[in-house]
């Protein structure tokens, strides 16, 4: 239950990996912290959509699944016991004359001296196939998320997409599926060089430059008609499952309602992660600045910057630790 009278030092909006780490770091700095997450559990997209996907950009791990990373972060967070508000969405942020903020949520109001926005890509929906198909095929033949790899075990699977996620899913599915195809409308992939190299040396059959033209159900399988780009050539594939990874459509309109300046649907921030509103900061995928690299590792680096800057503004008289070893 939200205590509408309590005044927190920092409220972190968003309980994905970056938001969790920001709450942990704020706890290390002895701040009074609450973490608000709209989903019923922490972890964000990494935990809810890609729990079995391997993540390769976190220092100290050559590869770690989304579920494992979330578990480690939550265990770390429990050291400081911040206030957690789950299944709670922030509807409005109202600055007060004394410099604090009142947050109107779906479960009441709460007060805070500062805010760190870590909402990832905002509210999101997957980009759907641009072809007609029976909606009943979704989660049976057609999948936009892969929460459990075992559902693809010993199946013939096609992955549609050309980015890092599509390549990584194809490489992961190669280990358990009977056969994996990767369909992309360009000859070149947008993935990391190491992932593309691994793909070239895998058993994944690459179908480029092709676009899915139509889908047909035949004998409890899915028949795909592929059109070759800039050609009349077509190919047919018969598969058990189709995993579509065309990215997501994000809805960040509420951020503008909060009064934040947006650049291409992201919150514009300074090098200190500060937004256009004093004592509101943004980190992770939602934050935009020159040279931004959208990695979890980047967000982990941005979190201490935002927390430190915010606490300096709130409590300028307090001595700031110079080294991580002097925090605990």
N, C-alpha and C positions, 0 to 999 in steps of 0.2 A: 504494500500500500504506500502510495506517495505521501510524504510528509510535506504539506504545502508551506509550512513555516520554517523548515530547515534551510539554511543558506549554505550551499556547497561552494568550495573553492573553484572546482572545475567540474563541468558536465561534459562528458564525451558522448557524442551522438553517433552511434554506429558500433556494433559489436563484432565486426570482422577481425581478422588478424591484426591489422594496424591499430584499430580502436582498442582491442584488448591490450596490446603492448603499451599503448599510450596510457591506459589506466594503470597498468603495472608500474610504469616509470613514474607517473604522478604519485603513486603510493610510495615509491622509493624516496621521493622528495617530501614525504610526510604531508601531502595535500589531502584535503577532504574531497573525495571523488565519488561521483556517480556515473554509471555507464548505462545509457539508454539504447535498447535494441528493439526493433519492431518485430523481429522473429521470436519464437518461443525459446530459442537456444542461441548461444554464442557461436561465432564462427563465420557468419556471413555466407557469401557465395561459395567460398572454399569448402565449408562444412556441409552446406545444404545441397549444392549442385555437383561438386566435384570431390567427394570425400575420398575416393580411391585414386584420384589423379596425382601423379608425382609432381612435386614442386622442386625446382632445381636452383632457385636464386636465393635461398636462405643460407646465410653463413653457418658453417659447422655441419651441414648435411649435404652429402653428395646427391641425395634425393630423399624426399619425405612426402608421405601422402597428406592430402588435405585434412583427413581425420586425425592423423598423428600430430600434425602441426597444431591443430586446434586443441588437442588434448594437452600438449606441452604448454601452450600459452595459457590455458585455463588453470593448469596446475601451478604455473608461475604466478598467476594473478591472485590465487588464494592466499598467498603470503601476506597480502595487505588488506584483504576483505573489503573491497570497495562496495558501495551500494549498487546493486544491479536492478535495473528496471527492464524486464523482458516482456515481450508481447506488448510493447508500448511504443507508439509513434509520436514524434514531435510535430505538432500542427502549426505552432506559431512561436516566435521568439520576440519578446517585447522588451526593449531597453528601458531601464528606469532612470529617474533623475539622479540617483546616487551612483550610477555607473554599473549597477547590477542588472540582471536579466530575469524576467519571468518567462518560463517555458510552459506553454499550454500543450498538454499531451492528451492522448486518448484515455488516460487514467487520472486526469486531474492536472493541477499546476504544480510547478516546482521552481525553486529559486536558486540562482547560481551567480558567482562573481565573474566567471569566465566560461567560454564554450570552445570545445574543439570538435569540429565537424569531420567525421571519418566514415562517411556513408558509402564509400566505394564508388560504384557507378550509379548510385541512386536506385530508385525502383526500376526494375528491369524485366523485359520479356524477350524471349529468344526470337531472332529473325527466322521467320518461317519459310518453307519452300515456296517458291513462286509458281507452283503448279497445283492443279486441283486434285484432291484426294479425299477419301472418306475419313472424316474426323475420328471415326472409331479405330482407325489404324494407329493413331498415336498411342504410345506406350505399349504397343504390341509389335507392329512392324517398324514404325517410325518413332525415333527417340530424339529429343532435344537435350536431354541430360542423361548421364550415365552414372547413377549413384551406386550401382552394384555391377561389377564386372562379370560376375557369374551368370548373369542373364544372357551374356553373349558367348558363353562357353560352348565350344564345338559347333558354332554357327558360322555361316558365311555372312560377313558383315561388310557393308560399304560405309565409309566415312566421307561426308561431303564438307569441303572447306579447305582453305589453303594457309591458315595461320598456325601459330604455335600450338594452340589447343587441338586443332584437327590432327596435326602431325603427331603430337604426343599421344592422343587417343589411339591413333592407328598403330603406333609402336607398342602401346600397352596391350591392345587387343590382339596383336600378333602372337602374344605368348599363350593365349587361351582359345582363340577362335580357330575354326577350321581354315578359313581364308579371309584375308582383309583386303579390300580395295580402298584407294583414296582418290576421290573425284574432285578435281579443281578446274576452274574455267580458264586458268592461265598456265603457261609452261613453268613459270617461276613461283616458288612458294615464299610466303612472308615470314617463315619461322626462323629461329636462331640457326646459325650456320652449322652448329654441332648436331642439332636435331635433323636438319635437312640431310646432312652427311649420313647420319644413322639410318634415315629413311631409305637412302639410296642403296645401302648395304643390307637392307631387310628383305623379308619375303613379301612385304606389302606390294600389291600390284597397283601401280600408279596410272591413273586414267586422266591424262591432260592433253590438250585443253578441252575439256568436255563440260557440258552443263546438262543437268537432269531435265528432260523434256516431258516425260510422262511416267506414271506409275500404274501398274496393273497387278491385281491379286490373281495368282495362278497356283492351284494345288497347295494352298497354305504357305506360299512364298510370295515374294514381291518381285515383279519383273520391272526393271528400269530400262527406259529408252534414253540413251545419252546422245546429245547432239554435239558434234565437234564444232568448235568456234570457227567462224568465218569459213564454213564448209557445209556441204550437204551430206557429209558422211555421218552415219549413225552407228551406234553399238548397242547391244543388248546385254544386260546383266540380270541374273536371277540370284536373289539373295534372301537371307532369312531376316536380317535386321538392317535398318538404315539409321545411322547416327548423323544428324545434321548439326554442323558447327559453323554457322554463318555469323556468330557474334550475337550481341544483344542490342535492343533498343532501350535506351535509358530515358527515364522521366525525371528530370531535375527541376521541374517547374516550381516545386515548393521552396527550393533554395532561393529563387528570385522573390518569392513571397516573404521570405525571411529578411529581405533587403540586401542580400549578398550580390556582389558584382560577378557576373558569369562571363566566361570566354569559351565559346563552343561547348556549352552545357557543363562546364567545369567552373569551380570557384577560383577566381584570380587571387593569388597570394604573392607576398613578397618573399625574399630569401629567408625571412624569419617565420614564414608560414602565416603571416598576418593577413586578414581579409580587409575589406574596406570599412568594417565596423570594429572599433577599438575593443580589444579583449575577446574577439571571436577569431579563431584560427581554423585552418583546414589542412588536412594531411591525407596521404594515400591517393588512390586513383582519382578522387574528386577534386584534388588540388591541382592548379595549373600555374606554371611559371616557366620562363625560358630554359630550355634544356631538360625539361622534365622527362624522366624515364619511368614508364608505368610498370614497376616491379614491386612485389611485396617487400623486397630488400630496401627499396627507396623509401617506402612508407615507414619501415622500421627506423630508418635514419631521420625521417622528418618528425617523428613523434617526440623525441627528446628536445629537439629544437623548439617545437611549439610549446611543450610543457614548460621549458626553462624560460622562454620569453614571456609567457603568460604569468608565471609566478614572479618573475622580476617586476612586471608591471603592477601586480597586486601587492607584492611585499618587497619593495625596493630596499628596505632596511636589512633584509635577511642576506647573509653571506651565501653565495652560490658555490657549490662544490666544484673544484677544478678537475677532479678525476673521478671515474666511476667507483674506485676503491674507497673514496671518502664519503660516499652517500649513505651506506648502510650504518 
